[in-house]
């Protein structure tokens, strides 16, 4: 019984740690993507920026990226 409990507890802790670590990595990826898009849309016509924004809204819908594109409009 104790062995099963220890295995279950270990599995839960590993899952929690992994979820936290993945969330941090995901945020870093999203931040990098946002920065890259911000650089690439500089100087683009408004209609093209709007097109990128609409694509993002309909696909991954990343709030920070959409807000950044809104500021560029």
N, C-alpha and C positions, 0 to 999 in steps of 0.2 A: 504494500500500500504506500509506504513512504517513498519507494523508488518511483512509482507511477506519478506521485505528487511532484517529486523533484523533476521528473522529465517534463511534466506538464508546465510547471512553473518556469523551467528553463525555456521551453518553447514559447511561452507567452512573453517572457522578457526579450527573447531574440526577436520576436515579431514586433514588439513595441519599439525596440531599438532600431530595427530595420526601417520601420515606417517613418520614424523621426529622421533618420539619416537620409532616406530617399526624399523626404520632403525638402530637406535642405539642399540636396543636389538638384532637385527639380526646380527650386526657386533660383538657384544659380544659373541653370540652363535658361530659364525664362528671362532672367535679368540680362544675360548675354544676348539672347535673341532680340530682346527689346532694344538694347544698345545698337546692335547691328542693323536692325530695321530703321531706327532713328537716323543713323548715318546714311543709309541708302536712300531714304525718302527726301533728304535735304535737297532742295532745288527742283524736285519733281513738281509738275503741275498739280493743282488742287484735285483735279479729276482722277489722276493716277493714285494720289494718296488716299482719296476716298475709296477707290477700287481695292487697294490693299486693306484698308480698314474693314470694308464690307466682307472681304474674303476671310479675314481673321475672325470677325464677328460670327460668321457662318460655320467656322471650323473649330479652332481650338478655343476661341472666345476668351483670350487672356486679358483680364481687366487692365493690367498695367500697360500692356501694349496698345490696347484700344484707347486708353486715356492719352498715351503719348501721341498716337496718330491724330486724335482729336485736337491736341494742342498744335499740331503741325498744319491743321486746316485753316 
